[in-house]
Amino acid sequence: MSKALKLLGRLNLKTIIFNLKYFPLKTAIKLPVLISGNIYLYKTNGRVILNGPIRTGMVQIGYGKVAVTDFKRSRGVWEVNGDVEFKGRAFIMHGCKINVSKNAQLIIGDDFHMSTECAIVVEKRIEIGNESGISWESLVMDTDFHHIADENGVVFNHPKEIIIGDKVWVGCRCTILKGSVIPSGSIIAANSLVTKKLVGDSCIFGGNPMRVLKENITWWY
């Protein structure tokens, strides 16, 4: 089956609604974003910005299968009140949740892949570089949600932006919290917790506390 026929097979009402909601008609009719039927379009506010050549299916949300999840019963959620920018191709698999608050920014680089049952929660700003990927059941979140105040009643746990560099692979079941910076070329080992700026390009980071496990690495899909 040709690529064009495969993309046509993914056409549904949610895809049409999404594209007409976010883009001018000239762009929307090209169907640059394909939305699976198992995605719950809870809030479609804010903006979706496409940076790069517009083509059908450049962004696909809710497709693909991984054996660790239930494809038939799992669903993803799109809850967006802020800005989501795609700088090129993006493939976000089934069961993923994307939550972007008002005035917040989610910036996703070209050739991005996110596996099943992941969540991205943005209260301020999260930026992901080109050719990066996030494995299944991982969480990226730049906020604590609940406010915490000191003895003087001053809130001190404000959201802090997260930056993930180019060609970064985040292993399964990782948690990346506010203020995290992950250098380009890095791998974050499975089940890791990142809470700070990591130092060292092309390294494997992991352990508790987080440390460099291996230097001068390369990886590919």
Secondary structure, DSSP 8 states (H G I E B T S, - for coil): --HHHHHHTT--HHHHHHHHHHS-HHHHTT--EEE-TTEEEEEE-SEEEE-S---TTSEEEEE---TTS-TTT--EEEEESSEEEE-S-EEEETT-EEEE-TT-EEEE-SSEEE-TT-EEEESSEEEE-TT-EE-TT-EEES--SS--B-TTS-B------EEE-TT-EE-TT-EE-TT-EE-TT-EE-TT-EE-SB---SS-EEETTTTEEEE-S-----
